Amino acid sequence: MNTQPTELIKETLTRHDEISPGVFVIGFARQHDFTPGQAIKLGIDEINAPRIYSICSGNQDEELCVLYNIKEDGFLTPRLSKLKVGDSVFASAPYGTFLGTDEPAWWIATGTGIAPFRSMLHSGLGQHAMLVHGVRHLNQFYFEDELRGDLGKNYHRCCSAESAEGIHYGRVTAFLEAQNGFSKDWKYYICGQATMAVETRDLLISKGIPFGNIITEIYF
């Protein structure tokens, strides 16, 4: 992400929901326009370094929301998880270059990397999208019901540690490896941890996808 904003503005929480064990959606009144796929810096004060989170709400929603999971050895998320509606956080303006469009695209995510794709979908960009979401456990398919309702057969779930009807057992890369007919004209968005992103990028290139059509967002 380039041109990172430095100013953090105090915001009042209007939403803080635990949607899965240790996984939360946090939100406050939207003050800025943004392009779906962009992120914000988020902190609990003006002293300690903020962290970067992709926006998971639509660009016309009244609230700006992000998705996060508690990292037990981290500084921010254990403290963030204790906040309530009405408490304050500090957030930057939206920024970043992981920008959704209405062009035909594959959206490929693992874990909380689903966040920018939910934003794209809520912003009306899902008409020509195929979404693949990979997780380790079945309770980690965040926003599952709404994604399935909006995307239908274009929503594919992959689970590497548990099996269930309608779920592809195994990793995202195994699912993609088994697919044929990837269009060289489509865009391929990848959002997840570095190893997954690199493996997926290399797999797509091996299937003939031009490097310039692969857009990657790394989660740490």
Secondary structure as GFF3:
##gff-version 3
##sequence-region A 1 220
A	DSSP	beta_strand	9	20	.	.	.	ID=ss1
A	DSSP	beta_strand	23	29	.	.	.	ID=ss2
A	DSSP	beta_strand	39	43	.	.	.	ID=ss3
A	DSSP	beta_strand	51	54	.	.	.	ID=ss4
A	DSSP	beta_strand	63	69	.	.	.	ID=ss5
A	DSSP	alpha_helix	76	80	.	.	.	ID=ss6
A	DSSP	beta_strand	88	91	.	.	.	ID=ss7
A	DSSP	beta_strand	105	110	.	.	.	ID=ss8
A	DSSP	three_ten_helix	111	114	.	.	.	ID=ss9
A	DSSP	alpha_helix	115	122	.	.	.	ID=ss10
A	DSSP	beta_strand	129	135	.	.	.	ID=ss11
A	DSSP	three_ten_helix	138	140	.	.	.	ID=ss12
A	DSSP	alpha_helix	144	151	.	.	.	ID=ss13
A	DSSP	three_ten_helix	152	154	.	.	.	ID=ss14
A	DSSP	beta_strand	155	159	.	.	.	ID=ss15
A	DSSP	beta_strand	168	169	.	.	.	ID=ss16
A	DSSP	alpha_helix	172	177	.	.	.	ID=ss17
A	DSSP	beta_strand	187	193	.	.	.	ID=ss18
A	DSSP	alpha_helix	194	206	.	.	.	ID=ss19
A	DSSP	three_ten_helix	211	213	.	.	.	ID=ss20
A	DSSP	beta_strand	214	219	.	.	.	ID=ss21
###
